[in-house]
Amino acid sequence: MVDRGRTGTPRLTDLEPGTVQRSQLRLRITDIAWTALCTVLLLWAVHSSIGLVRGATAWAYCAVAWVLLAVALTLRVLTLRRRTRL
């Protein structure tokens, strides 16, 4: 069903290209993806650190997990700063 305004042109629905909701949806999905990535990396880093203390895992897994978490968080902060400047 198309809602026509006074001029007779069809109005845009919420998620059509060019609408505010469409750009907000893209940003929201990006936020969810970054949060999920950082959460998984944090869990992996903590798990490997506990394993390292217990002697069950190699130190390389722990180091890689913490480095990847640091890189992901740095990129996330830079992305947020760039988004607010635009």
Secondary structure as UniProt FT lines:
FT   TURN            6..7
FT   TURN            14..15
FT   TURN            17..18
FT   HELIX           20..54
FT   HELIX           59..85
//
